[in-house]
Amino acid sequence: MAHFSFLVDAIALGDFSKSYPNSATPGWLYRDRGYVTDKPVASRVEMPSPDHMLIRTFYEGITTLGDETVAYEENFRWAGDRRLRSVLAWDKEHQLTLMGQYMEYKLAA
């Protein structure tokens, strides 16, 4: 099992797929703060194909959402200068609490 540490901005720009082409090996993304906490978190990262990245993050304890346990799943798909991002979140009872999807354009290199 490989463990990777890299900047969130590098992922946001799509550099992960360039650094680890065809990498189906799961790794770790370390963030200095999470989406629902001010504390650092480690997320599980998979790259099933060069244009698809999956990030899973689990939060325990009380979060800014007031939940005791939260699971986030982020899916990224790249198509040229566009990125499709889907986000799902579940509470401690495994109920879906958040579902979002949006497309982003790369404005400059």
C-alpha positions as CSV (number, residue, x, y, z in Angstrom):
1,M,0.0,0.0,0.0
2,A,1.4,3.3,-1.1
3,H,1.0,6.5,1.0
4,F,1.2,9.8,-0.9
5,S,1.3,13.3,0.6
6,F,0.7,16.3,-1.8
7,L,-0.9,19.7,-1.8
8,V,-4.7,20.1,-2.2
9,D,-4.1,22.8,-4.9
10,A,-2.2,20.3,-7.0
11,I,-5.2,18.0,-7.0
12,A,-7.6,20.9,-7.8
13,L,-5.5,21.7,-10.9
14,G,-5.4,18.1,-12.0
15,D,-1.7,17.6,-11.3
16,F,-2.3,14.4,-9.4
17,S,-3.1,12.5,-12.6
18,K,0.1,13.8,-14.2
19,S,2.2,12.9,-11.1
20,Y,0.7,9.4,-10.8
21,P,-0.5,8.3,-14.2
22,N,-2.6,5.2,-14.4
23,S,-2.3,4.8,-10.6
24,A,-5.1,2.6,-9.2
25,T,-3.1,2.3,-6.0
26,P,-4.9,4.1,-3.1
27,G,-3.0,6.8,-1.3
28,W,-3.5,9.4,1.3
29,L,-4.3,13.1,1.0
30,Y,-3.4,15.2,4.1
31,R,-5.4,18.4,4.6
32,D,-4.5,21.0,7.2
33,R,-8.3,21.4,7.9
34,G,-11.4,19.4,6.8
35,Y,-14.6,20.6,5.3
36,V,-16.6,20.2,8.6
37,T,-13.8,20.7,11.1
38,D,-10.9,23.1,11.7
39,K,-8.6,20.1,12.5
40,P,-6.3,18.3,10.1
41,V,-7.7,15.3,8.3
42,A,-6.4,12.4,6.2
43,S,-8.5,11.4,3.2
44,R,-8.2,8.2,1.2
45,V,-7.5,8.8,-2.5
46,E,-7.9,6.4,-5.4
47,M,-7.3,7.1,-9.1
48,P,-9.2,4.4,-11.0
49,S,-8.2,6.0,-14.4
50,P,-6.1,9.0,-15.5
51,D,-9.3,11.2,-15.7
52,H,-11.1,10.0,-12.5
53,M,-10.2,10.6,-8.9
54,L,-12.1,9.5,-5.8
55,I,-11.5,11.0,-2.4
56,R,-13.1,9.6,0.8
57,T,-12.9,11.4,4.1
58,F,-14.3,10.3,7.5
59,Y,-14.9,12.7,10.4
60,E,-15.4,11.5,14.0
61,G,-16.6,13.6,16.9
62,I,-18.7,16.8,16.8
63,T,-18.3,18.6,13.5
64,T,-19.3,22.1,12.4
65,L,-22.5,20.5,11.0
66,G,-23.3,19.2,14.5
67,D,-23.1,15.6,13.5
68,E,-21.1,13.0,15.5
69,T,-19.7,11.1,12.5
70,V,-19.7,12.2,8.9
71,A,-18.4,10.5,5.7
72,Y,-17.7,12.5,2.6
73,E,-17.1,11.1,-0.9
74,E,-15.7,13.4,-3.6
75,N,-15.6,12.3,-7.3
76,F,-13.6,14.2,-9.8
77,R,-13.7,13.7,-13.6
78,W,-11.4,15.6,-16.0
79,A,-12.3,16.3,-19.6
80,G,-9.7,18.7,-21.2
81,D,-10.0,22.1,-19.4
82,R,-13.1,21.0,-17.5
83,R,-13.6,19.2,-14.3
84,L,-16.8,17.6,-13.0
85,R,-17.0,17.4,-9.2
86,S,-19.6,15.4,-7.3
87,V,-19.8,15.4,-3.5
88,L,-21.9,13.1,-1.3
89,A,-22.1,13.1,2.6
90,W,-23.6,10.7,5.1
91,D,-24.3,11.1,8.8
92,K,-23.7,8.5,11.5
93,E,-26.9,6.6,10.7
94,H,-25.7,6.3,7.0
95,Q,-28.4,8.7,5.8
96,L,-27.5,10.8,2.8
97,T,-27.3,14.5,4.1
98,L,-25.5,16.2,1.2
99,M,-25.5,15.7,-2.6
100,G,-23.9,18.2,-4.9
101,Q,-22.4,18.4,-8.4
102,Y,-20.8,21.1,-10.4
103,M,-18.5,21.7,-13.4
104,E,-15.5,23.9,-13.3
105,Y,-13.5,25.5,-16.1
106,K,-9.7,26.0,-16.1
107,L,-9.2,29.7,-16.9
108,A,-5.4,29.8,-17.3
109,A,-2.4,27.5,-17.2
